[in-house]
């Protein structure tokens, strides 16, 4: 497998795995959920939960 073939394969596979990696973090107890981070924030404006559904 040449370097270009490897790069092509990674460009096809890794974008698919990226959202899965983000979703798996709270499942395994790594990191914090969006709700937890928002609750700790002291900002006056907090986005609604559905605001992030565009990425779903």
C-alpha positions as CSV (number, residue, x, y, z in Angstrom):
1,X,0.0,0.0,0.0
2,X,1.5,3.3,-1.0
3,X,1.5,6.5,1.0
4,X,-1.3,8.0,-1.3
5,X,-3.4,4.9,-0.8
6,X,-3.1,5.1,2.9
7,X,-4.0,8.8,2.9
8,X,-7.0,8.1,0.7
9,X,-8.2,5.3,3.0
10,X,-7.8,7.5,6.1
11,X,-9.7,10.3,4.5
12,X,-12.6,8.0,3.8
13,X,-12.6,6.2,7.2
14,X,-11.7,8.9,9.8
15,X,-14.6,11.3,9.1
16,X,-17.0,8.5,9.7
17,X,-15.4,7.6,13.0
18,X,-15.1,11.2,14.3
19,X,-18.8,11.5,15.5
20,X,-18.6,8.0,16.9
21,X,-15.6,9.0,19.0
22,X,-17.4,12.0,20.4
23,X,-20.5,10.0,21.2
24,X,-18.5,7.2,22.9
25,X,-16.7,9.5,25.3
26,X,-19.7,9.9,27.8
27,X,-20.5,6.2,27.5
28,X,-17.1,5.3,28.8
29,X,-17.0,8.1,31.3
30,X,-14.4,10.1,29.5
31,X,-15.0,13.8,29.4
32,X,-18.3,15.6,30.0
33,X,-21.6,15.8,28.3
34,X,-22.9,19.0,26.7
35,X,-25.4,19.4,29.5
36,X,-22.7,19.1,32.2
37,X,-20.5,21.7,30.5
38,X,-23.4,24.0,30.1
39,X,-24.4,23.7,33.7
40,X,-20.9,24.6,34.9
41,X,-20.8,27.7,32.6
42,X,-21.6,31.1,34.1
43,X,-22.5,32.7,30.8
44,X,-26.0,34.3,30.6
45,X,-26.8,32.8,27.2
46,X,-27.1,29.0,26.9
47,X,-28.1,27.3,23.7
48,X,-31.2,25.2,23.6
49,X,-30.7,21.5,23.4
50,X,-32.2,21.2,19.9
51,X,-29.7,23.8,18.6
52,X,-27.1,21.1,18.1
53,X,-29.4,18.6,16.4
54,X,-28.2,19.9,13.0
55,X,-25.2,17.7,13.4
56,X,-27.3,14.6,14.2
